Amino acid sequence: MAGVPFLCVSQCHAQQFRRCLQSNGALDLRSSFLKDSDETVLLPILPSCLPQLDLLTLTTTVDSDDTYEIVWSLSHLQSKTKSRRMSGNKLEKILQEVLESHGERWTEELRGDNCFSLPLWRKMGHLLLSLIFLWSALAKGLGAKRLAKMSRISSDGFRSPVVTVLLGEHSRISLIINFLYEFDITQCIGNITEKLWVAEFDCRGETVVGLYAGGITDWSDRCTVHRGDNRQLQLCDVADRVNLGLIPRTAGRLLNRTTGGILHIYQNVSVPNIALIGDDSQRTSGKITDREAWQVWADDNRTASLLKDITGARWRTSNQHVEHVKSYAPHVHHVVLDLECRPS
C-alpha cells in the first residue's frame, strides 16, 4: 500500500500509545506526531514493524475502549529534523529582512547566534524603534501575538523563571491539554511533556499530594491547598501518590505507612560521553546511551533507606518507569522516576 503507516488514536490516550509503541520498537522516532482535526493524533510507525503490530493487544495494554486504526498517508509525513529546519529557515529569513531594511548585512556568524548575543543586536537595541520593529516582525512571521525571552532558571531555592516579555500587553497564557491550563510565564514554567504525562495517572480512589502545586483555587471542591514552604508541611502518613520534585524526605513523611504508594521523583541526570565498564581490576571504556544513564540514576536511588530512617520500618522499592521530561542543558536531561514504595 502506498504511503507511510500511522496509528490514529484519540488525543487523550496518545502518550500511552506512544509509550507502548516505543517500548516495542515500532515507533518511528524520525518522524513527527501529528494532531488531526477531529481530536485524534497520528503516531508514525516503522513499516517493517507493521506486520507484527497487534492492535487488539495494544488497546488492551492501554486499557481503552476507543476504536483505533492504521491510516496510510504521504502528505502527513514530515521528519522532526525537516520540521525544525523549516521553522529555522523562516525565522532566518525574517531576521535577514529586518537587518537589510536597516542597512545591515546577514552573515554566517549571525546564523549561529540563537540568543541574539552578538554586538550587532545590542547596537540595534539602543534604537528602541528598531527593537520594537524586530520583535513585531518576528511575531508576525511566526504567527504569534506575544514574544518573551527566557534566561537561565534562577538559583534562589525555588527555581524561579527569569522571563522578559518582549512584545505584548501581558504574560498570561492559556492552553488546553486534556483540560484548560492558565499560567503566567514570568511566574512559573510550563512543560507540555510533563503535563501530558501527569494527565495519564489513574488516581481513582487515591489521596494525591503535589508538593509544587501552586494556588489551585479553581479545584477547591476536590483539593485542599496547603500554602507555604512544603518542607514545613505538617501532614504525614496520608498519601497514596506524591509528585515530589526534589525533596524526597518530605515525600517520605507523606506516604501511607500501611500500604505505601508511588513517588514521582524528578532529577537532572548528566550523560557522560565515556563510561567505565567492568570491575576495578579490568576496566574498559565504552559509550553510554542517554537511557542507560537515566537507568543508572534510577537504580542508584536510596529511597528505601530514607523511608526506614523516617518511619523506623523496612521498605522495598521498585522502579516502574523513567520518563524523559525535557533537555536541561547539553548532555543533561530532566527525567522523572515512578518509584513504587511498599512497607516490607
N, C-alpha and C positions, 0 to 999 in steps of 0.2 A: 504494500500500500504506500502511496506517495506521501511525503511529508514527514514530520517528526512527532513521536508519540508524547502526549501529555496525559497526566491523570487529572481529571476535572473533579474537584472536591469543594465542599462548602467552605466558606471563609472561616467559620468558627472552628473547623477541625483541620485547617490547613497545616498548622505547625505539628500536630500529632502525626498526620500522614507523612509530612516531610521527614520527621524523625524515623518512622518505620522504613521508609524508602531508603534513607541514608544508611541505616543500620544494616539493611540487606544488600547494600552496594548498588541499588538500582537507580538512585537519584543522579541526574546529570548535573554535576556541580559547575559545569562550564556555562550553563545557560541560566537565564533569569526566571524567577517565578513571575507569573503574570496574573493580574486581577482582571476578571471578566466583568461584564456589565450587570450580571444578574446575581451579584454577591457570591460568586464562585471564584476559585483560584486554580490556575493551571500549573501543575508541577511537572517539570521536564523529566522524562525517563530515558535511560540509556536503551537504545533499540536492541542491543544484544541481550538485555535482561528481560525484555518484554515477554518472551515465551514462557519464562519461569514465574512470571508475576501472577499470583493468585489473589484476585480481588476479594473473594469471599473471606479468605484468611486475614487479609489486610484490614477489612472492615471489622472483623471480629476482634482483632488486636486493638483497634482504635475504640471499639465499643460504641459504634454509631449505627443508627437505624436508617440513615440517609442513603440515597442511591448515588453511586459513583460510577464513572465510565471513563474509558480511554478515548481520547479525541486525537485526531491527526491534523497537523497544521504546518504550513510553510510560512505563512505570514506572521505567526506569533513568535517564531524563533529569533532570539537575539541574545548573543553572548553577553556575560557580565562585563567582559573587557571592552566589547564593542559599545555597550551602553555607556560605560564610563568615558570612553574615548569621544563619543558623540557629544556628551554633556560638556567635556573639557574643550572640545573644538568650538562649541557655541560660545562658551564663556571667553575663550581666547579671542574670537572674532569681535565680540563686543568690546573687550578691553583695547584691542588694536584700533578699532574705530574711534573710541574715546580719545586715545593718545594722539592719533593723527589729526583729530579735529582741534587739538590744542598745540599742534606743531611739533609733536614728539614722535620718535620712531619706535616701532616694535622690534625687540631684539630677542635672541635666543636666551639671554640671561633673564629677561622678563618672563619668558615661558615657564621657567622653572621656579619662579618666585610665587609660590602658592599663598603666602601670608602677607603680601603687599609690604615687604620689609625693605626693599631697595630704596636708595635715596630719591629716586625719581618720584615714587609715590609720596614721600614726605614733602618733596618740593611742591607737588600738586596739592597736598593737604594744606599748605599755607594759603592757598587760594580757596576760600570757603565755597564760592560758587562752583568752582571746578570739582570740588569733592562731592558736593550735592549732586552735580551733574553725573559724576561717576556712579554713585550709588543708585541714582534714578535709572540710568542706562542699564545697569546690571539687573535691577529688579524687573524692568520692562522686558529685557531679553530673556530672562528666566521665568517669566510669568508669575512673579512674586509681588506682593504688596508691601512687605516689610523685609528688612535685612538686619542681621545682628552679627557681631563678631564675638566668638568665644575664645578666651585665653585659657591658660592652664588653670586647673582646679586649685583653689587656694588651700594652703596647709594650716587652716585655722582650727582643726579638730572637728569641723562639721562638713568638710569637703564642699564648701560653698562655691558656686559657679562664679566666674568673672566674665560677665557678658556686657557688651556695649551695644546699644541699639543705634544702628547707623541710619536707618530710614524707617519712618512710620511713627504713628502717634502714640502707640503703647507697645508693651512687651508681652501681652497675654495672648495665648494661642489656644485653640480648641481642635481636637481631633477625635475620631471615632475608631476605637479598636475593640470591637465587641460591645463596648458601651462608651459614653462620652467622657473624655478627659479634658479638663481645663486647667492650665497652669501658667505661671509667669516664668518666662525663660531666664529672667535675671535672678530668680529666687530658687529655682530647682532645675534639675536636669531630667529631661525626658528621654527614654530609651525604648524604642519600639520593640526590639527583640525581647527585652525583659518583660514588657507589658504583655506581649503575646504569650510568653512562657508562663507568667503568673496566672493569666486568664484560663490556662488549661487545668489548674489544680481542681481536683474533685474534693471539695471541703464540706460535703454534706454531713451534718451531724458533728462537725468538729469545732473546737474552740481554736481560733487562729489569732496569733499575735504578730503584728508588723512593727518592728522596732524603729522604723523610719517612715512612719505613715503620714506625717504632716497633719494638717487640720482637715478631717473628713466630715465636714458639717452636714453635707447632703445625705449621709448614711447614718444619721443619729438614731434611726429606728432599728438598725441592725448592728451598730458598732458602738463601743464605748471608747472615747478618746481620752487618753491619759497624757496631758500636756506636760512638757518639761524634758529634762535630761533622762533618757531611758536607763541610764546607769543608776539612777536614784529610784527606779520603779519599785514599789512595794509588793507587787504581785509575785506569787510563786506557786508552783505545783498546779497550774491551771491549763496549760496549752497542749493541744494535740499536734500543732504545727507552728513553727516560728520562722518568719522571714527576718534574718538577723543582721545582715550586713557584716560588720567587723567586730562585734562584741560577743564572743561565744559564752562568757561567764554569765552575763545577763540572761541569755537564751537558755542556758543550762538550768538556772533557777526557775525559769518559767515552765519547763517541761513537766507534764504529768508524771509524777514519780511512781505511779502504779502501773500505767500502761505504756509510758514513753510516748514517742511521736517522731516527727520529721523536722530536722533542722535544714534550712536552706542557707548555706554558708558562702559568702562572696569573698573573692580574693583576686589580687593581681598576681599572675603567675608568669615569671620570666622563662623564656625558652632559650637555653644556651645553644650556640652553634655546634659545639662539640660536647659530648657526654663521655665520661669514663665508665667503661663497662668491664665487669669482672671483679675478682677478689683483689685484695691488696698485693698479692704476690704476682698476679698476672692481669694487669690492667691494659686494655686496648682502647683506642679512641674510636668513636663511632658517632654518626649523626643521630639526633633525637628529633622526632616529629613533635609538632605542637601538641597533639592529643596525648602522646606519651608523657610529655612534661606535665600536662594537666593531671594525668592519672597518677604520676609520681607524687604530686602535691596532695591529691585526694587520699592516696593510700597512706600518706605520712601524717594524717591528722591525728591529734591526740585527744580527741573529744571524750573518749571513754574514760581516760584518766581524769580529765577535768570534771566530768559528771560524778565520778567517785569522790573526788575532793569536795564537791558541793553537797552531795546527798549522803555520803558515807556508805553507799551501797555499790555493788558491782554492776556495770552496764556493758552491753555488747552493741557494737555499731556495724552498719552495713552500708557501703556506698551504692546508692541506687542509680545515680546518673550524674554526669558532669556536663553542663551546658555552657557553650561559649556565648557571652553576652555582647562583648564588643572588643575591638582592638584598643588598648590603652596607650601604647607607645610602640616603637619598633621592637619586635621580639618580646613584647609584654602584652598579655591578654587578660581581660577581666572575665572571670569564669565563676560559675556557681555550682556548688556541690549539694545534691539532695542526699542527706545523710539520715538513715533510719537509726533511731536510738531506742533500745529496749532494755529495761532492767533485767538482769540475769535471774 
